Every structure is written in structure tokens, then in C-alpha cells.
């Protein structure tokens, strides 16, 4: 991703050769197939090579998280594992107290840059 990005005067990173207004806004969820197609179109790898690349990147992220480490992607955000302790919850139907076991949860914390891009995009659509 860093090779495809350039820094602009307003400190936002956008794909090289594009203005922020030209960055396509997805209308739904982005799938693996969408990522593969984007790699194919933007980098020029074959569709098979693009698919392998996307799978390798996602696989490495998964292996790192399963191994108990956090993942930080510069200018994008961090996938952070948090350990939550055991606590007492309540069954909303019966009102009975129920113990909730300790567990590890995965959270995503967007970078400041991504937050700014999202907020600028929200501002643009609101006008």
C-alpha cells in the first residue's frame, strides 16, 4: 500500500494520480473478490496472482492475531487483542445472573488519517 500512496499538501494520503474526490466509495461490504480485483486492476498482476497475494496478506494477519500479537497497518489502523476478565451478566429474559467467562476480543482502532478521511467523506456527503 505505501508504494501506491503519495503524501499531499493537506497531509492526506490518496492513491497516486487521484484526488480525494476520485477515490471510489464502496456501496456495501468489500469482499475478498473486490480486493483481488482491485489489486489486479491497480498493480497489473494476473487475477490468480492477485488472489494469492490477497490471501497471503489476510493469512499473515490471521496468523499474527491467532498467535496473540496485535497487527498495526500504517495509515490504516490497528487490530488489537484485548483480554476481558470474567464478570457477572444477566439473562435479559429471566433476569437471572449468569457468569460470563473470561475471553479475548478483537478490536479495530482506525489510524488518525483514516478517521480524518472518513470524517471528511461524511462531511462531503452531508453537504
Beta strands, then each sheet from edge to edge (+ up, - down):
strand 1: 5-7
strand 2: 13-15
strand 3: 71-73
strand 4: 77-84
strand 5: 87-90
strand 6: 97-100
strand 7: 103-110
sheet 1: 1+ 2-
sheet 2: 3+ 4- 7+
sheet 3: 5+ 6-
end
